[in-house]
């Protein structure tokens, strides 16, 4: 771990500094490259992100989910100079992307399905954020207008001669072809690095800035894509749906994967 003097300590709000003191730490990148994540020696984690709707939602939803799901326990949150600071306890267990689970794909598929079922059991009656298709398209429109959609990071074939001409073309297709929604509590970015396992069960959910009330296929679609990418095969897709107890809705899977290309 690095010494605290190697990090610009003065940028961290006083409220947060008082809790971390001079603890040893290491800086890492987790999930979104735009975020900075700092791991401290006493199992505290500080996430620093630009102030925007997604980072504001992450703080709000992580607090709201306390006691409802295994999520990071928030110790403190603060804003300063255009950045959100979220100090929380480190999640226990291993990431779903850990080699231990990648070498056990049948078990991985089962646990990922188990995680979705846990999400869907959350009562959404008083959920403070709705991230349904209408809201996601609103956010996507802002990203397109500000030039923040990276077409080079999209799935092969999404854009180009056999795909959509540009993000605006994709947006118009998605807006005109909205499917009927089955609203549940959604993680919003249900990919392998954001789910933790321990003792043969789900032990935590991470990066909750896109969570809220949304279609159940939002999470299914991104999970199917993430499972295929990380295992480098689609061979365990059937096992995943067997564990969920539902048949794949290919149209919705395609829709939500395409929608995610704008984020």
N, C-alpha and C positions, 0 to 999 in steps of 0.2 A: 504493500500500500504506500501511496505517496504521502509526503508530509503536507499538512494543511497550508503551509506557506507557499507551495507551488500552485495553489488555486487562488484566484482573485477573491479573497475572503470578503473584501469590502462590498462586493456586489450582492452578497447574500443578505436579505433583510435581517435586522437585529433580532427579531422574534425567533427566526430560524437559527441564527448564529448562537443564541443563548442556549439552544437545545443540543447543538452538535459540538460546541466548545472547540477543543483542539484535537478531536478524535482523528486517528489515521483514516485515510480514505483512498478509494480508487475511482477514477472517472471511466465510465463505459458508455457505449451506445446500445440501447435496448429498444427493439421495435422500430419506432420512427426515428430516422436519422436527424430530423429537425430538433429533437429533444436531447438534452444532456441529462444523463443519469449518474448520480454519485452514490457509491456504496460506502457506508461507514462501518467501522470495526464492530459496533454494537448492534448490528442487524438493522440499522436505520438506512433508509434510501431517500435521497433527495432528487426529485425530478424537476428540471427547469425547462420551461417551454414558453414560447412567445404567447402573450395574451391574445386569445382568439376564442371563438365560440366552442371549439373542440376542447381546448385546455381548460376553459371555465367549466364545461360540462363534466370533464373528468373529475375535477375536484368535487363538484356537486353530487355526482352519481356515486363516487367512491364513498362519500359520507353517507348517502342515502341507503346504500347497500349493506352498510355495517349491520351485522346480525341477520341479514337475509341470505347472504352468500359469502363464501370465503374470499374476501377481497382484502387488499392491504389496509391495515388499521391506520387511519390518518392521525398523525401526531399534531401537525400544524400545517397551515397553508397561508401564503402571503403573496402580495403583488408588489413589484418595484421596478421602475424604469422599463416598463413594457414587457415584463416577464412574470409568469406564474411560477411560484415555488410551492411544491407539494412534498412535505416530509411525512413519510409513513414507515411502518414496519415492513421488513423484508418478508416475502411469502416463503413458506416452507415447501419442501418437495423439489421435484425436478420438472423442468419445462418439457412439454410434450415433444419438443424438437430434440431432446436429449438422445444421445446415441443408444442409451438403454432401451428406450421405447421404439426408436427407429428399427432396432434389431428384433422387435417383438410386434410386428405390424397388426396381427390379429388383436392383441391386447390394446394396442394404440387405438384401433378403430372402435373397440368396445368402450374405452374410457372417454373418447371424444363424444360418442353418442350419449354416454352418461352425463357428461358436462352439459350438453344441450338440454337434456331433460331437466336438469337442475335449474337452468335458466328459465325454462318455460313454467316452472312451478312458482316463480316469484309473482306475487299479487301486484298487478299493475294499476290498481285502483287509484293510488295516490302517487304514482310515478311522476317525478317532476319534469321529465323530458320526453318528448315524442319525436322520434327520429324515423318516421315513416317515409314512404316514397316522396310525398310532397315536400317534406322538409329536406330530404337528401337532394332532391332536384334543385331546391332553393340554394343550398350550399354549393352544389356543383356549378350552378350558374355563376355564382360569385367567383369560384375558382377559375372558370373559363374566361370570364371578363377580365380577370387580373393576371391572366397568363400563367397560372400555376399548375396546369395539367401537363404532365410529362408523357407524351405519346410514345417515347422510347422505352418507357417502363411498363407498357401494356403487354397483354398476351399477344403472341404472334397471330397476325391476321385481323386483329381488332381494327387497326387503321391501315390505310394503304390501298393498293389497287383492288384487292378482294374484300376490303372492309369499309369502314367509315372514312370519309374524306378528312375529317378533323373532329376535335372534341364537340364543336357546336352541332355537327351533323349527328353525332352519337347522342347528344343531349336531346335533340329534336325527336329522334327515334324513341328514346326512352320515355319522353314526355307523352308521346302519342300512343304508346303501347303499355300503359300502366296496367299491371295485373291486379286482380282483386286480392286484397290483403287479408292475411290471417294474423291478427295482432297478438303478440306475446311480449314478454320481456326479452330483449335482444342484446347481446354483447356488442354487436355492430362491426367487430373486427375479429371474428372467431377463427383465428389462425393459430397454428401450433405454438409459436413463441408466446402467445398470450394465455395459455392454459397450463396449469401445473398439476402434477399427480404425486401422490404419496400413499403407500400401503394399499395399492390396487384400487384407489379411488381418486376423484378430483379433489385437489387440496387448495386450489386458488385460481382466480381470474385476474388478469392484469390489463392495463391500458384500456380504460373504460370511457374514453372521450367520445366514442360513437355509440355508446349504449343508450338504452331507453326503449320506449314502446315502438315496435316495428314488426314487419312480417317475419314469421318464423323461418322463411326460406332465405332471408338475408344471411343468417348465420350458417345454415346448411350449405349454401352455395360456396361461401368463402372457405368453409371447412373442407368440402370436397376438393376444391382447388388446392388448398394448402397441403392436404394429405397426399395428393398426386405429386405435387412439386417436391415434397420432402422425401417421399418414398421412391420417387422417380419411376412410378408405375401406378396404373389405375386398378390394379388387381384386387385391392382391398375396399373398393367402393361398395361392392355388393354386401360385404360384411358390415360395413358402416350402416347401410340402410336396414339390414336385418336387425341390427342392434337398436336402431331407432323405431323399428316396427312400422315403417311406412315405405311406400314406393316412391322412387325419385320422380319429381316433377321437372322434367328436362327444360321446359319453357321458362319456369321460374328460376332454375339454376342459371341458365344462360342470361336471363334478364339481370339478376343481381350481380353476376360476375361482370357484365358489361357496365352496370351502374358503378361498380367499384373502380373501374378504369378511370373515372373522373376524379378520384381522390388520391 
